[in-house]
């Protein structure tokens, strides 16, 4: 019932009541875990503009603390999915849905402070691990977010290069993230550099085959190209190649090294 009405509830019922705190406590109980994840995903998809930025960051950080206790970052998530029960598999799918939903709408909130950035990078590491799960639907959810992220970072990188000589434009285009070794703010592509490194290896390892083409000789002796019908594989292959393409433009040497090593 709560899941059905959350998207319609007034803002105060979500953030000005103990609701989220109660949900995060119950998240530890396996019986209710998937329902809680579904409710949190609904909250993550809500966008109130600049309002409740702190509350969203706090909700995400507390969720990551709980998730870290249940699934340690070092856990082999693909193996756990392969040998898990249907409920455990659903939990991993729902974690992917929550993380991708939250990052799509609220990732910029987490780029503001060192504490938030640490939890952001932890969540991205979980999402990389989940992306290795041998399940088409889970991978589609993850790939959709990775594609959106690399395109956004590519555009941010171009904006930074084009406005490098204009301090005011830099301030508008890029968030100030006090994480550099000399206390200078990092650009967004730099912030996500390690995640992009891991993402490139993921895409190289799991690259889908392109559309199969069969070349045959027709009745009149003409050479005919026949494309094999498989709707999902070409679409997935195109999105994966596009994702790898944009991520390679962020650091062209890294994918070359990884491919040669592989």
Secondary structure as UniProt FT lines:
FT   HELIX           2..5
FT   HELIX           6..8
FT   HELIX           11..15
FT   HELIX           19..26
FT   TURN            27..28
FT   HELIX           30..32
FT   HELIX           33..45
FT   TURN            49..52
FT   HELIX           53..70
FT   TURN            73..74
FT   HELIX           77..83
FT   HELIX           86..110
FT   HELIX           114..131
FT   HELIX           136..162
FT   TURN            163..165
FT   HELIX           167..173
FT   TURN            178..179
FT   TURN            181..182
FT   HELIX           188..191
FT   HELIX           193..206
FT   STRAND          213..217
FT   TURN            219..220
FT   STRAND          223..227
FT   HELIX           231..250
FT   HELIX           252..261
//
